[in-house]
Amino acid sequence: MSIPIILMELHAKQARADFTAAVDRPDEEIDLFDACLAIAAEEYPEMDRQSYRDRLDNLASMATGQTRSDPDLYDRLDAVRIVLFESARLRGNSGNYYDPRNSYVNDVLDRGLGIPITLSVIYSEVARRAGVEMRGVGMPGHYLLTTGSGKEQIFVDPYHGGGLLSRKECLTLAVRGRKSIKGRKAVLDRYLLPEFGPRPTLRRLLTNLKLNHARRRDYRRALSAAERIQLLDPENWRNLSDLARFQAEVGQFDRAVESLSEFLDRAPDGANVKRAQDALSQLQQLARKQSAAESGN
């Protein structure tokens, strides 16, 4: 039985408030999985968030139970791999990669299908509960996890069954299609293997949602994702352009004028803003017509 619209709206409002509270703190204090659940809660108003936390606890207990009495790092990672990708049968959704459901952690756990970033969030949370701290790696076009440092650093690819990769293999993957990966290690790592904390991870997750909903012309959901990006990252001036676009698509012309005006004010010198300036003029006209129609003039 479907729940009343007013209840759905209340659930969505609470989910937005929960997300705001989850990210309104220093990056190192953000609970990544709880923030991901708050993102999903706007789409799934009846979701029992605690049940998904419990599922991760159970998966971690299974992983811990599979290791020997004195496990090393590789033993722990292998146990997490077995539990997630053999027992729970999680896998990358290569057949429908741009399905927005791949970006909701509850849906990934329920269907067993995800994309690199959501599979990595689940893997890192289970690994942490099993005694291994993982860090996100937001490489171009892909998302990995890493643990350790220097010669002991290990990379994990949850999208491909939790396979282990060397740094060289990660760099090759990051520059696929290019001819060379020469350069200083620090520079290559900064641009090709940047470590992501909770905030940039959530920003990329929401960007995926924004683009995938926009691709389907579901502008209300795209707008919802863009709004949360701005809550998460108020200094993100580029997102203001998308925010204005989606506000206009759903008829919020006054708000679109405000967002695009702010985008133009904050765009750095030298940025190509001609299209935005033209769009602002059109939006101002639409906002005036809308205001006149609503006032009956």
Sine and cosine of phi, psi and omega as CSV:
sin_phi,cos_phi,sin_psi,cos_psi,sin_omega,cos_omega
0.00,0.00,0.75,-0.66,-0.01,-1.00
-0.97,0.24,0.51,-0.86,0.00,-1.00
-1.00,0.01,0.45,-0.89,-0.04,-1.00
-0.85,0.52,0.49,-0.87,-0.02,-1.00
-0.85,0.53,-0.64,0.77,-0.04,-1.00
-0.89,0.45,-0.57,0.82,0.05,-1.00
-0.94,0.35,-0.63,0.78,0.05,-1.00
-0.88,0.48,-0.66,0.76,0.01,-1.00
-0.91,0.41,-0.62,0.79,0.04,-1.00
-0.91,0.41,-0.66,0.75,0.04,-1.00
-0.88,0.47,-0.69,0.72,-0.01,-1.00
-0.90,0.43,-0.65,0.76,0.03,-1.00
-0.89,0.45,-0.65,0.76,0.03,-1.00
-0.92,0.38,-0.64,0.77,0.03,-1.00
-0.88,0.47,-0.64,0.77,0.03,-1.00
-0.91,0.41,-0.66,0.75,0.03,-1.00
-0.90,0.44,-0.64,0.77,0.02,-1.00
-0.91,0.41,-0.64,0.77,0.03,-1.00
-0.90,0.43,-0.70,0.71,0.01,-1.00
-0.85,0.53,-0.71,0.71,0.01,-1.00
-0.91,0.41,-0.58,0.81,-0.05,-1.00
-0.92,0.38,-0.53,0.85,-0.08,-1.00
-0.97,-0.25,-0.10,0.99,-0.01,-1.00
-1.00,0.08,0.89,0.46,-0.04,-1.00
-0.26,-0.96,0.21,-0.98,0.04,-1.00
-0.84,0.54,0.50,-0.86,-0.07,-1.00
-0.80,0.60,-0.67,0.74,-0.08,-1.00
-0.95,0.32,-0.20,0.98,0.01,-1.00
-0.98,-0.18,-0.04,1.00,0.00,-1.00
-0.96,0.27,0.78,-0.62,0.13,-0.99
-1.00,0.09,0.97,-0.24,-0.14,-0.99
-0.87,0.50,-0.71,0.71,-0.06,-1.00
-0.92,0.38,-0.65,0.76,0.03,-1.00
-0.89,0.45,-0.63,0.77,0.04,-1.00
-0.90,0.43,-0.63,0.78,0.05,-1.00
-0.91,0.42,-0.62,0.79,0.05,-1.00
-0.91,0.42,-0.61,0.80,0.03,-1.00
-0.91,0.40,-0.59,0.81,0.09,-1.00
-0.88,0.47,-0.73,0.69,-0.03,-1.00
-0.92,0.38,-0.50,0.87,-0.08,-1.00
-0.90,0.43,-0.42,0.91,0.07,-1.00
-0.93,0.37,-0.50,0.87,0.00,-1.00
-1.00,0.02,-0.49,0.87,-0.07,-1.00
-0.84,-0.54,0.99,0.17,-0.12,-0.99
-0.90,0.44,-0.39,0.92,-0.01,-1.00
-1.00,-0.09,0.11,0.99,-0.07,-1.00
-0.90,0.44,0.69,-0.72,0.10,-1.00
-1.00,-0.07,0.99,-0.14,-0.10,-0.99
-0.89,0.45,-0.60,0.80,-0.02,-1.00
-0.88,0.47,-0.54,0.84,-0.02,-1.00
-0.90,0.44,-0.52,0.85,0.01,-1.00
-0.98,0.20,-0.54,0.84,0.14,-0.99
-0.89,0.45,-0.66,0.75,0.01,-1.00
-0.90,0.45,-0.60,0.80,0.01,-1.00
-0.89,0.45,-0.65,0.76,0.05,-1.00
-0.91,0.42,-0.64,0.77,0.05,-1.00
-0.86,0.50,-0.68,0.74,-0.01,-1.00
-0.92,0.40,-0.66,0.75,0.03,-1.00
-0.89,0.45,-0.65,0.76,0.02,-1.00
-0.91,0.41,-0.63,0.78,0.04,-1.00
-0.89,0.45,-0.64,0.77,0.06,-1.00
-0.88,0.47,-0.67,0.74,0.00,-1.00
-0.91,0.42,-0.69,0.72,0.01,-1.00
-0.89,0.46,-0.61,0.79,-0.01,-1.00
-0.93,0.36,-0.30,0.95,-0.04,-1.00
-1.00,0.00,-0.19,0.98,-0.07,-1.00
-1.00,-0.01,0.35,-0.93,0.04,-1.00
-0.95,0.32,0.06,-1.00,-0.11,-0.99
-0.91,0.42,-0.48,0.88,0.00,-1.00
-0.77,-0.64,0.94,0.34,-0.12,-0.99
-0.96,0.29,0.60,-0.80,0.15,-0.99
-1.00,-0.05,-0.05,-1.00,-0.07,-1.00
-0.86,0.52,-0.69,0.73,-0.03,-1.00
-0.91,0.41,-0.59,0.80,0.05,-1.00
-0.88,0.47,-0.70,0.72,-0.03,-1.00
-0.91,0.41,-0.70,0.72,0.01,-1.00
-0.90,0.43,-0.62,0.78,0.02,-1.00
-0.92,0.40,-0.60,0.80,0.04,-1.00
-0.91,0.42,-0.65,0.76,0.05,-1.00
-0.90,0.44,-0.67,0.74,0.02,-1.00
-0.86,0.51,-0.73,0.69,-0.04,-1.00
-0.89,0.46,-0.71,0.70,-0.05,-1.00
-0.91,0.41,-0.71,0.70,-0.09,-1.00
-0.97,0.23,-0.68,0.74,-0.18,-0.98
-0.97,-0.24,-0.21,0.98,0.10,-1.00
-0.94,-0.33,-0.76,0.65,-0.01,-1.00
-0.97,0.22,-0.82,0.57,-0.01,-1.00
-0.98,0.18,-0.25,0.97,0.09,-1.00
0.86,0.50,0.62,0.79,0.13,-0.99
-0.95,0.31,0.53,-0.85,-0.01,-1.00
-0.34,-0.94,0.33,-0.94,0.06,-1.00
-0.96,0.28,0.67,-0.74,-0.02,-1.00
-1.00,0.02,0.96,0.29,-0.02,-1.00
-0.94,0.34,-0.39,0.92,-0.02,-1.00
-0.97,0.25,-0.45,0.89,0.00,-1.00
-0.56,-0.83,0.90,0.45,-0.16,-0.99
-0.86,0.51,-0.59,0.81,-0.11,-0.99
-1.00,-0.06,0.20,0.98,0.10,-1.00
-0.90,0.43,0.84,-0.54,-0.02,-1.00
-0.84,0.55,-0.44,0.90,-0.01,-1.00
-0.88,0.48,-0.40,0.92,0.02,-1.00
-0.91,0.41,-0.25,0.97,-0.04,-1.00
-0.99,-0.14,0.01,1.00,0.03,-1.00
-0.96,-0.28,0.88,-0.48,-0.13,-0.99
-0.89,0.45,-0.54,0.84,0.04,-1.00
-0.91,0.42,-0.66,0.75,-0.01,-1.00
-0.93,0.38,-0.61,0.80,0.03,-1.00
-0.88,0.47,-0.69,0.72,0.03,-1.00
-0.92,0.39,-0.60,0.80,-0.03,-1.00
-0.95,0.30,-0.69,0.72,-0.09,-1.00
-1.00,-0.07,-0.33,0.94,-0.04,-1.00
0.98,0.18,0.24,0.97,-0.05,-1.00
-0.83,-0.56,0.72,-0.69,0.00,-1.00
-0.43,-0.90,-0.08,-1.00,0.08,-1.00
-0.91,-0.41,0.14,-0.99,-0.10,-1.00
-0.78,0.63,-0.68,0.74,-0.12,-0.99
-0.95,0.31,-0.65,0.76,0.00,-1.00
-0.96,0.27,-0.61,0.79,0.07,-1.00
-0.90,0.44,-0.58,0.82,0.03,-1.00
-0.93,0.36,-0.64,0.77,0.04,-1.00
-0.87,0.50,-0.73,0.69,0.00,-1.00
-0.90,0.43,-0.70,0.71,0.01,-1.00
-0.86,0.50,-0.75,0.67,-0.06,-1.00
-0.90,0.44,-0.60,0.80,0.00,-1.00
-0.94,0.35,-0.64,0.76,0.05,-1.00
-0.93,0.38,-0.68,0.73,0.01,-1.00
-0.88,0.48,-0.67,0.74,0.01,-1.00
-0.87,0.48,-0.68,0.73,0.03,-1.00
-0.91,0.40,-0.43,0.90,0.01,-1.00
-1.00,-0.05,0.10,1.00,0.11,-0.99
0.97,-0.23,0.19,0.98,0.00,-1.00
-0.82,-0.57,0.87,-0.50,0.05,-1.00
-1.00,0.09,0.83,-0.56,-0.01,-1.00
-0.93,-0.36,0.43,-0.90,0.07,-1.00
-0.84,-0.54,0.61,-0.79,0.02,-1.00
-0.96,0.27,0.51,-0.86,0.06,-1.00
-0.78,-0.62,0.95,-0.30,-0.07,-1.00
-1.00,-0.04,0.92,0.40,-0.02,-1.00
-0.94,0.33,0.32,-0.95,0.00,-1.00
-0.85,0.52,0.85,-0.52,0.08,-1.00
0.95,0.30,0.10,0.99,-0.01,-1.00
-0.43,-0.90,0.20,-0.98,0.01,-1.00
-0.62,-0.78,0.79,-0.61,-0.03,-1.00
-0.82,-0.58,0.00,-1.00,0.14,-0.99
-0.81,-0.59,0.40,-0.91,0.05,-1.00
-0.60,-0.80,0.38,-0.92,0.12,-0.99
-0.53,-0.85,0.40,-0.92,-0.05,-1.00
0.98,0.19,-0.04,-1.00,0.00,-1.00
-0.47,-0.88,0.26,-0.97,0.02,-1.00
0.85,0.52,-0.69,-0.73,0.00,-1.00
-0.93,0.36,-0.28,0.96,-0.01,-1.00
-1.00,-0.07,0.06,1.00,-0.04,-1.00
-0.95,0.31,0.69,-0.72,-0.01,-1.00
-0.83,-0.56,0.67,-0.74,0.08,-1.00
-0.94,-0.35,0.62,-0.78,-0.01,-1.00
-0.82,-0.57,0.66,-0.75,0.00,-1.00
-0.91,-0.42,1.00,0.01,-0.03,-1.00
-0.89,0.46,-0.44,0.90,-0.01,-1.00
-0.93,0.38,-0.46,0.89,0.01,-1.00
-0.93,-0.36,0.80,0.60,0.15,-0.99
0.96,0.29,0.30,0.95,0.04,-1.00
0.98,0.22,0.39,0.92,0.01,-1.00
-0.91,0.41,0.49,-0.87,0.02,-1.00
-1.00,-0.04,0.61,-0.79,-0.01,-1.00
-0.77,-0.64,0.49,-0.87,0.15,-0.99
-1.00,0.09,0.25,-0.97,0.05,-1.00
-0.86,0.51,-0.66,0.75,-0.01,-1.00
-0.89,0.46,-0.65,0.76,0.03,-1.00
-0.90,0.43,-0.60,0.80,0.03,-1.00
-0.91,0.41,-0.68,0.74,0.01,-1.00
-0.90,0.43,-0.65,0.76,0.04,-1.00
-0.88,0.48,-0.66,0.76,0.04,-1.00
-0.91,0.41,-0.62,0.78,-0.05,-1.00
-0.93,0.36,-0.51,0.86,-0.07,-1.00
-0.94,-0.34,0.36,0.93,-0.02,-1.00
-0.80,0.60,0.75,-0.67,-0.04,-1.00
1.00,-0.10,-0.24,0.97,0.06,-1.00
-0.99,-0.16,0.28,-0.96,-0.14,-0.99
-1.00,0.06,-0.51,0.86,-0.15,-0.99
-0.64,-0.77,0.49,-0.87,0.10,-1.00
-0.83,-0.56,0.48,0.88,-0.01,-1.00
-0.95,0.30,0.53,-0.85,0.04,-1.00
0.47,-0.88,0.21,-0.98,0.03,-1.00
-0.92,0.40,0.60,-0.80,-0.05,-1.00
-0.82,0.57,-0.72,0.69,-0.05,-1.00
-0.88,0.47,-0.63,0.78,-0.01,-1.00
-0.94,0.34,-0.71,0.71,0.01,-1.00
-0.87,0.48,-0.71,0.71,-0.02,-1.00
-0.90,0.43,-0.61,0.79,-0.04,-1.00
-0.91,0.42,-0.64,0.77,-0.09,-1.00
-0.99,-0.11,-0.50,0.87,-0.07,-1.00
-0.97,-0.26,-0.46,0.89,-0.01,-1.00
-0.76,-0.65,0.79,0.61,-0.03,-1.00
-0.94,0.33,0.71,-0.70,0.04,-1.00
-0.99,0.17,0.73,-0.69,-0.06,-1.00
-0.94,-0.34,0.79,-0.61,0.19,-0.98
-1.00,0.07,-0.16,-0.99,-0.04,-1.00
-0.85,0.52,-0.67,0.74,-0.10,-1.00
-0.91,0.42,-0.79,0.61,0.05,-1.00
-0.90,0.44,-0.49,0.87,0.06,-1.00
-0.91,0.42,-0.72,0.69,0.03,-1.00
-0.91,0.42,-0.60,0.80,0.03,-1.00
-0.89,0.46,-0.68,0.74,0.02,-1.00
-0.93,0.37,-0.64,0.77,0.02,-1.00
-0.87,0.49,-0.72,0.69,0.00,-1.00
-0.93,0.36,-0.54,0.84,0.07,-1.00
-0.91,0.42,-0.64,0.77,0.09,-1.00
-0.84,0.54,-0.73,0.68,0.01,-1.00
-0.88,0.47,-0.70,0.71,0.00,-1.00
-0.85,0.53,-0.75,0.66,-0.05,-1.00
-0.94,0.35,-0.63,0.77,-0.04,-1.00
-0.94,0.34,-0.61,0.80,0.08,-1.00
-0.93,0.36,-0.64,0.77,0.02,-1.00
-0.90,0.43,-0.61,0.80,0.03,-1.00
-0.87,0.50,-0.53,0.85,0.03,-1.00
-1.00,-0.02,0.06,1.00,-0.04,-1.00
0.87,0.50,0.49,0.87,0.10,-0.99
-1.00,-0.07,0.98,0.18,-0.19,-0.98
-0.96,0.28,-0.43,0.90,0.05,-1.00
-0.92,0.40,-0.68,0.73,0.04,-1.00
-0.95,0.31,-0.59,0.81,0.06,-1.00
-0.88,0.47,-0.66,0.75,0.04,-1.00
-0.89,0.46,-0.67,0.74,0.02,-1.00
-0.85,0.52,-0.67,0.74,0.03,-1.00
-0.92,0.40,-0.68,0.74,0.00,-1.00
-0.90,0.44,-0.62,0.79,0.04,-1.00
-0.88,0.47,-0.66,0.75,-0.02,-1.00
-0.95,0.30,-0.51,0.86,0.11,-0.99
-0.88,0.48,-0.66,0.75,-0.02,-1.00
-0.93,0.36,-0.58,0.82,0.09,-1.00
-0.90,0.43,-0.66,0.75,-0.03,-1.00
-0.95,0.31,-0.61,0.79,-0.14,-0.99
-0.68,-0.74,0.97,0.24,-0.08,-1.00
-0.86,0.51,-0.38,0.92,-0.01,-1.00
-0.99,0.10,0.02,1.00,-0.07,-1.00
-0.98,0.21,1.00,0.06,-0.07,-1.00
-0.94,0.35,-0.50,0.87,-0.02,-1.00
-0.90,0.43,-0.60,0.80,-0.02,-1.00
-0.90,0.43,-0.39,0.92,0.00,-1.00
-0.88,0.48,-0.52,0.85,0.03,-1.00
-0.91,0.42,-0.70,0.71,0.06,-1.00
-0.91,0.41,-0.64,0.77,0.02,-1.00
-0.84,0.54,-0.72,0.70,0.02,-1.00
-0.89,0.45,-0.67,0.74,-0.01,-1.00
-0.87,0.50,-0.73,0.69,-0.06,-1.00
-0.96,0.29,-0.55,0.83,0.09,-1.00
-0.88,0.47,-0.65,0.76,0.04,-1.00
-0.92,0.40,-0.64,0.77,-0.02,-1.00
-0.88,0.48,-0.51,0.86,-0.01,-1.00
-0.98,-0.18,0.18,0.98,0.11,-0.99
1.00,0.07,0.25,0.97,0.03,-1.00
-1.00,-0.08,0.94,0.35,-0.17,-0.99
-0.93,0.36,-0.62,0.78,0.03,-1.00
-0.87,0.49,-0.71,0.70,-0.01,-1.00
-0.92,0.38,-0.58,0.81,0.03,-1.00
-0.90,0.44,-0.63,0.77,0.05,-1.00
-0.88,0.48,-0.70,0.72,0.00,-1.00
-0.89,0.46,-0.71,0.70,-0.05,-1.00
-0.91,0.41,-0.69,0.73,-0.04,-1.00
-0.95,0.31,-0.54,0.84,0.08,-1.00
-0.90,0.44,-0.67,0.74,0.03,-1.00
-0.91,0.41,-0.63,0.78,0.07,-1.00
-0.84,0.54,-0.73,0.69,-0.02,-1.00
-0.92,0.39,-0.60,0.80,0.02,-1.00
-0.91,0.41,-0.57,0.82,-0.13,-0.99
-0.99,-0.12,-0.20,0.98,0.00,-1.00
-0.89,0.46,0.71,-0.70,-0.04,-1.00
-0.94,0.35,0.35,-0.94,0.06,-1.00
-0.85,0.53,0.69,-0.73,0.01,-1.00
1.00,-0.07,-0.20,0.98,0.02,-1.00
-0.94,0.34,0.59,-0.81,0.02,-1.00
-0.99,0.16,0.98,-0.21,-0.09,-1.00
-0.89,-0.46,0.22,0.98,-0.05,-1.00
-0.86,0.52,-0.72,0.69,-0.02,-1.00
-0.89,0.45,-0.63,0.78,0.00,-1.00
-0.91,0.41,-0.62,0.78,0.03,-1.00
-0.90,0.44,-0.67,0.74,0.04,-1.00
-0.90,0.43,-0.67,0.74,-0.01,-1.00
-0.90,0.43,-0.61,0.79,0.00,-1.00
-0.88,0.47,-0.66,0.75,0.01,-1.00
-0.88,0.48,-0.68,0.74,0.02,-1.00
-0.91,0.41,-0.67,0.75,0.00,-1.00
-0.90,0.43,-0.61,0.79,0.03,-1.00
-0.89,0.45,-0.62,0.78,0.05,-1.00
-0.91,0.42,-0.71,0.71,0.01,-1.00
-0.89,0.45,-0.63,0.78,0.00,-1.00
-0.91,0.42,-0.64,0.77,0.02,-1.00
-0.91,0.42,-0.69,0.72,0.01,-1.00
-0.89,0.45,-0.66,0.75,0.00,-1.00
-0.90,0.44,-0.68,0.73,0.00,-1.00
-0.90,0.44,-0.64,0.77,0.01,-1.00
-0.91,0.41,-0.66,0.75,0.00,-1.00
-0.91,0.42,-0.63,0.78,-0.03,-1.00
-0.95,0.31,-0.49,0.87,0.01,-1.00
-1.00,0.06,-0.13,0.99,0.04,-1.00
0.99,0.12,0.25,0.97,0.00,-1.00
-0.99,-0.10,0.00,0.00,0.00,0.00
